[in-house]
Amino acid sequence: MNKKVTAWERVEIARNPKRKTSLDYIEKLFDDFIELHGDRNFKDDKAIVCGLGRIGQQNFTIIAEQKGRTTKENIERNFGMPNPESYRKAIRFMKQAEKFHRPVITFIDTKGAYPGIGAEERGQGEAIAKSMFEMAKLKVPIITIVIGEGSSGGALAIGVANKVFMLENAIYSILSPEGYSSILWKDANRYKEAAEKMKLTAKDLYELNVIDKIIKEPNGDAEESFNKIIESLKKEIKNIIIEMSHLTLEEIVKQRYDKFRNMGEFINL
């Protein structure tokens, strides 16, 4: 019998520095990826990667939170913690996607938005709220994929989607288990207990109607497993695009609104 994986063990898997990053998924999932840069206001923040890519004949706009693996990469990517200009860059390309009728795919993998003084001075909270606001009314299909650590407003900022997929060993929560235990119990050492109570695993969130699909992570050879995940994602993305191609622009927006409205009512029961 397989040993049950605890919520904290899922957290450790999601945070594993060797885990596949957004750029790994982009390289395998899409043809002819072209990265686009800058928010046209402050700078190009590399914690979020934006660009264009294809699956078959379908073009997509891609918005992805990106961590590094080495110390140098993590410094360059700000450890995957976006500054306000990352979200403003994302908004810029969401609107471009709407103009050219391209579906949007977002990849979530962050411990949270960057909490530094400069980020706050440049309007971090407003940028997160504006990103969610723009996604809520965007007149193209949006698919979100949680691939690793999805925490706090840094994750929610690009998570307002028609469909939300989550990898089996990813996590998705309002904050870290360490932060939860520190705030609730004034004891950061109770992080394992916090992880269980937070309902942050894919299984928990599927049961709570927060996500639409769990993408299995097969055991065995790492690359073979990754290829199977890619095939699963391609299949799901193609199915969703076909399904949503029959909806009007207004129906696409309403479906997204109803999803999050119903989710809130379900959780509050």
N, C-alpha and C positions, 0 to 999 in steps of 0.2 A: 504494500500500500504506500502511495506517495505521501511524504510528509507535508502537512499543511504549511504553506508559506504565510507567515504573519504579516500584519500591516507594516511593521517596522522593517522587516526584511524586504518588502516591496520598496520602501523608501530608500534603502541602501542600494538596491538594484537600480532604481531610477536615477540615483546620484552617481553611479559608478562612472568614473572618468573615462573608462574604455567603452562606454555605451555609445551607440551610433548617434551622431548629431544630425541636426536639420539638413546640413549640406550633404551628408551621406545619403539621406533620403531623397533629396532633390536630384542628386546625380543619378540615382538608380531609377527614380520614378518618371522623370521628365526627359524629353528630347530637346536639344537646342536651348538649354537654359541660358538666359541673358540677364545678368544682374544690373539693376538700376540703382542709382545712388542719390542721396541727399534729400533734405526737407525743404530746400530753397529758402531757408531762413537762418539756420545756425551752422550745421555741419552734417556730415554723413556718419551717423552713429552705427558702429558695426555689430552691436548686440542684436540688431534685427537686420536680416537680409531680405531684400525685396527684388523681384524680377519677373521675367516671363518664361514660360515653358509650355511644352506640348505633351499630351498623352494621345497617341494616334493623331487624329486630325483636329482634336480639340485643344484650343489655346487656353491657358490659365494665367492669372496673376497670382504670384506666390509671395507670401509674407511669413517669415520664419525667424523665430528666436534662435540664436546661435551661440553655443558655448565653445570654448577652446579645449584642447587636450593638454598641450604643454603650457608652462607658465607664461611664455611669450604670447601664445595664442589667446590665453585667458585674459591677459592684460589688454591685448588688442580688441578683444570682444567684450571687455568689461565684465568678465565671468558670466556672460549671458544675461546681465541685468540692464535692461534698456533705460536710456535717458529719454527725456521728453521728445527730443528730435527724432528718436527712433519711431515713436508713435505718430509723430507728424509726418514722417516719411511714409509710414504705412497708410495713413489717411490719404496722402497724395496719390498713392498708387491704387488704393481702393476706388477713389473717384475716377481715376483713369480707366480702371477695369469696367466701371459702370458705363462710361462714355463709349467704350468699344465692345460692350456686351460680353466681357470675359468673366467666367466664374472665378471666384477667389478661393484659394486654399491656404489656410494658415497652419503653421506648426508651432505648438507650444512646448517650450523647454526652458524654464527659468525658475530661479529661486525667488524672483520678485523684481519689481521695478527698482532701479538704483535709488537709494535713499540719501544721496549726498546733498550737501548744501547747494551746489551749483544746479543740480537737477530740480531742487525745490524752488530756487530762484527763477528758473526758466519755466516753471508751471507744470511740474510733474503730475499733480492731481488733475489739473484741467486737461492735460494731454490724454491721460487715461480715460477720463470721462468722455472727452470728445471722440476718441477712437470708438468707444462702445456706442455712442450716440450715432455716429456715422455708419457703423456696421448695422445697427438696428434698422436703418431705413434704406440701405443699399439695394438697388433694384437688379441684382444679379445673385445667383446661388452662391452661398458660402459654405465651405466644408472646413471644419477644424479638426486637426489630428494632434492629440496629446501624446508625445513620443517619449517623454522622460519626466522631469520634475516640473509640474505646473502649479505654481504657488502665487497667491496674493493677486493684487490688481495688475501686476506685471503679466500674469497669464490671462486674466479675465479681459484685459484690454483688447486682445485679438481673438476672443473666444465666443463672440456673439454670432452664432452660425445657424444655418438651417439644419445641419447635421454635425454632430460631434462624435468622432471616433477616438478611442483611447487604447493604447497598447496595454497588453495584459499586465505588464510590470511597471507601468507608469503610475504616477500619483497626480491628484488634482485637488487643490484645497485653498482655503482662504489665507492660510499662513503655514509656516513650518510646524512640525510637532514640537520642536524645541521652543518656538515662540508661543505656541498654544499653552504648553505646560507652565511656562514662565508667567504668562498673563493670568491664567486661570488658577493655578495652584501656587504661584510664586516659587516654583521649584523646577528649573530646567532639566533636572535629572529624571523627571517622570515622562520623558519624551516617548518611550515605548508604549506606555499606557495611553498617552495622548494620541499616538498614531492609530490605535485601535478605536478610540472614541470619535475621532474626526471623520470617519467614513470616507477616507481619501483614496481607496483602491478602486480599480476599474469595476470589480464585482459590486462593491458597495454603491458606486455612482450609477451603475446600470440599473440596479434595483430601485434607486431613488429617482430614476427617470431624468438624471442630469445628462447622461450620455446616451447615444443611440446604438453604439456598436462597440464590442470589445474585439480588438484584433489580437488573435492568439500569437504567442511567442514560442515557437517550437523549441524543444531541447535538441541538443546535438551540436554538430559543427556550426560555428558562429556564422560563417558566410552563407552556408546552406540555409540556416535558420533565417538569416536576414533576407535572402532571396525569396523565401516563402512569405515573409511578411510583406515584401514589396508586391508580390503577385496578389496577395489578399487585398492590399490597399488599392491597387490598380482596378481590380474587379469591383470593389465597393464604390470607388469614385466614378467609374463608367456607369454603373447602375444608377447612382444618384443623379448624374447629369441627364441620363435618358429619362428618368422618372420626372425630373424637374423641367425638362424641355416642354412638357405639356402644360405648364403653368404660365399664367400671365405675369407680368412684372409685379402687379399689385398682389397677386396670390403668393408670389415668392416672399414678398415682404411680410404679408399676413401670416404665412406659415411660420416664419422666424419669430414674429411677435407672439403668436399663439404658443409656440414651443416654450418660450421662457415664461410666459404668463401662466401656463398650465403647470410648468415645473415648480414655480413658487407656490401655487395652490396645493400641489401634491406634497411638497416638503412640509408645508405648514399644517397638514392634516394631523 
